[in-house]
Amino acid sequence: MDDSVKKNISNSTMRIDMDAGIEEVAPLRAEAAVVPCPDLLDDPERDESSTFAALLKSIYDGVVIATPNGRIAQYNTRAMELLACEADYLDGCDIMKLISGADTALWEALRQNLEDRRYTLIEARVIRFDGSSFPAEIAVNWMTHGVSGRLCFFIRDISVRKQAQEALEDAVARLEEHDRARMQFVSNVSHELRTPLTSMIYAVSNMLRGVLGPITDPVRKYLTMLDGDSKRLLATVNDILDLRNIENESLTLARATIPFGRLVSRSVESLRVRTQQKGVSFEVDPGAPGLFADCDPQRMERVILNLVGNAVKFTPEGGAITVRVKADSANEGYVRMEVRDTGIGIPPEALERVTERYFTVGKQPSGSGLGLAIVKEIVALHGGSIGIQSPLPEGGDGTLVTVSVPRVDPPVILVVNQDDSVLTKIGEQLTAAGYRVIRVGAGEDVARVAQERHFQGAVVDLGMEGMSGTELTLTMKSDKRLRRIPLIALGGPALNSARRQILKSFSIPLLPVRWTEAQLLDRLEEAFLGPVATMR
C-alpha cells in the first residue's frame, strides 16, 4: 500500500462510528473472481423515478456502489465525470483498481473497519479511465442491500484544497526560513554588540570608582549617563539573545537555593541613584528571614531589574515606589515579590497585552517591547507566575506587579570550627539570615557528623587540629554522596599555596578570618551557584 494511503487510513478510520442500528456486517472476500453483475438497466433501483435514483443523482460527490467483493454495481453521473468515462464503462470493474496504491492491506483495513461498524476515510489519488489522476477523499461505508449488502464509496475531488494546502505549506516554509534568517542576523549583531558594551561598562565603572584618579563633577555626570545608557543597551541585547534561546527552547536555568529577599535587595540597589535623581521615594522590604527560592539568580535579577526599572521609568517626581518580599498567602509554597508604584499606570486596553513580545503602549517612552515578555518567560521557566494590576487595587494611579516563584525550605548549613566564639558568630549570622545550622566544635567527630547528618552546605575552618579542614574538604569532595555539597572555607592570608590550590581546584570560595556578615552570605550564595545536592 502507498505510504500516504497507509498514513491516512491509520489516522481516520477510528474517527466516526457507524450507526448502532446496523444489525450485521457480512464478511468481505478479497478474491479477484468476477461475480455476475445484475442487469443494471433492468434494476428497479436505476429507475430515475425512484427516490433512491433521484438521491444518487443529486449527490455532489461521486458515488460508486460495489458488491461485497469490490465489483462496481451502481454509480451516479458525478462519478462518471470524475473518472472521465462513459455510461456502463464502470460496470463490473474492480473498485480497488481506481485507487492509486491500493492493495490487499487496504482491502483488509476496509473489511476490519466494516466489521467494527466504522466508517473509513481514505486520502489518495484516484485513477481516471484516460490514465490521469486527481487527489481525492474517499469515504467508505456499508449499505444494507438484499442478502449480501453493498459497499458505498463517496469520492470527493480535493484538487483545489490540495493546491491551497501546498501553497500555504510553501508560504509557511518560506516564512519560517525568513524568520530563522532574521533571528540569526539579530543574534549575530547582538553578540557583536555585547562584547564592546561590556568593555565600555567596565571602563566607565573603573573611572567612576577613581581607578584613573580623581574626576570632576561634570565628568562624573557624563560618565554616569554613559554608564546607565550602556547598561540599558546591554539589557536590551541580552533580552534579544534570551528571546532567541526561548524560541529555540534552549534557554536553561542555573538554579541555586538562595534567600529571595536578599537577592531582591541586592538587585535593586543599583537603581537607587536613579530614584534619587528623579526625586522618587524608594522603599525596599526584603521580608522575613527564611524565604528561600530555588532559582537562577542572574535570570531572576534581570526580572527584578526590569520590573523595578519600569516603575522608576514611569513614576514622575514626587511619586513613590515600594518593593516587598513576603510569603504568598494566596499560593501556599510560593514566595512573592511586589513592585508597587504611583506612576502613570497602564491603560485598561493595554493591560492584557503588555507581556506580549514587541508590544509598547502608545504615548509611553519608546522601548523594544521585549522586557515584560522576557520577564514572563523567565518566571514561567521557574514554575512561577506574574500578575499586573493598574490602577492600584486600593485605588489611585499607579501599577502593582507581582511575581511568585516556588519557595523551598531554608538550607541546612554544617559549620565546623574549633573556636567556640567563631562557631557561635557564624551560627548566629546564618540563623539571622534564615538558614538552619548544624554546629560542630572541638572534640566532636567531624567525619561521623558529615556522614550521618543531613545538610545542604558547609562552612569549614581550614586551620583546625585533628582532622584538619583541608582533610575534611578532600574527604567530602572524594565521597560521591558529599562531593556536590556547596562548601566555603575559612582561612587567613597565611594560607599556604597547597591549600589555595585545593580551593581553586574545587572552586571553593574563601572567607577571610575577619569577615563581615555580608561577606559570609555572599560567599555562601556563591558556593550555591554550583550544582547543589541534598544529603538524604
Secondary structure, DSSP 8 states (H G I E B T S, - for coil): --HHHHHHHHHHTTSSB--TT------------------TTT-GGG-TTSHHHHHHHH-SSEEEEE-TTSBEEEE-HHHHHHHT--TTSSTT-BGGGGBTT--HHHHHHHHHHHHTTB-EEEEEEEE-TTS-EEEEEEEEEEE--TTT-EEEEEEEE-HHHHHHHHHHHHHHHHHHHHHHHHHHHHHHHHHHHHHHHHHHHHHHHHHHTTTT----HHHHHHHHHHHHHHHHHHHHHHHHHHHHHHHTT------EEEEHHHHHHHHHGGGHHHHHHHT-EEEEE--STT-EEEE-HHHHHHHHHHHHHHHHHT--TT-EEEEEEEE-TTSTTEEEEEEEE-SS---GGGTTTTTSTT---TTS----S-HHHHHHHHHHHTT-EEEEESS-TTSSS-EEEEEEEEEE---EEEEE-S-HHHHHHHHHHHHHTT-EEEEE-TTS-HHHHHHHS--SEEEEETT-SSS-HHHHHHHHHHSTTTTTS-EEEE--TT--HHHHHHHHHTT--EE-SS--HHHHHHHHHHHHTS------
